[in-house]
Amino acid sequence: MKDAAILYLVVPCYNEEEVLPITSGLFLDKLKQLIGQGKISDQSRVLFVNDGSGDATWEIICRLARSDQHYLGISQSRNRGHQNAVLAGLMEAKERCDITVSIDCDGQDDLNAIDEMVDLYYRGNEVVYGVRSNRDSDTLFKRATAEGFYKLMNLLGAETVFNHADYRLISKKALEAFSEFTEVNLFLRGLIPLVGFQSAKVYYKRSERMAGESHYPLSKMVKLAVDGVTSLSVKPIRFITVFGLLVSLISFVGILWSVFSHFFGYTVTGWTSIICVVCFFSGAQLLALGIIGEYVGKIYLEVKRRPRYIISARTWDEEETHEG
């Protein structure tokens, strides 16, 4: 077994003043339990990432950091989204630890899964994915859409782990390799598998949120799904090409039929058929333009190379500003 590794729990927080006082203690208890068992070093920390919260989240993080040395916190200069917050925490922790575990602040992910993640790391795995064993805590709609999304991603050729979100262990070695990925449009659950290295899965049951309300409404879930598809797969563009060829073939057959009907006197004026054809092709063209536009927009954002996160404050040095 390797020497006790330094573990950083990376916890993104956005307007979590209701749940943070509850879950912060659970994170610390789990950290100290693993330290007491000799699995991780006493230099391990809980690193909170304030994602531009508009409530007292940052004040709570600062207060926690003053109460125990195992708590640390960084704050982004503004809200940049969950994926960027996780990235900021991982990159900040990379130089300070041997392994990281990213986990949401709401207390829904089973902390006991970290024990098995750490064990699997010592067995040679550089990435360990936390995978939900079921979705009993989800509504029927959310369960159907989430599972449908993962199936769609795999169908489009994007490599994702089914029913895995952002609860995972990543080693320093894997993070060093991942830091070479410079995408501005982040979809971590699709990018991490591209890093490679030996990996494993830990299955766990997800609970209900401990307090407060979810900050991932349907609109954000849809945006994340679109980002995932367009960031990792070009198959929608290829689908448009194939669809265009099929439509062209059908149109060619239609032209031949029209010419044949004209010369043999079978032509009949049909307003309904014309409207149906016009509406169909107009809709198809707009859909195709929308998909192409989504990719063009992604290119536009990528070529500007704007920073993916900006850290405006740290609990140990609140005046330093760092760009990443």
PyMOL commands that set and color helices and strands:
alter all, ss='L'
color gray80, all
select helices_A, chain A and resi 20-36+57-67+82-94+113-122+140-155+172-178+188-195+218-232+235-263+271-304
alter helices_A, ss='H'
color red, helices_A
select strands_A, chain A and resi 7-13+45-50+71-76+99-102+127-132+164-171+199-204+310-314+322-323
alter strands_A, ss='S'
color yellow, strands_A
deselect
rebuild
show_as cartoon
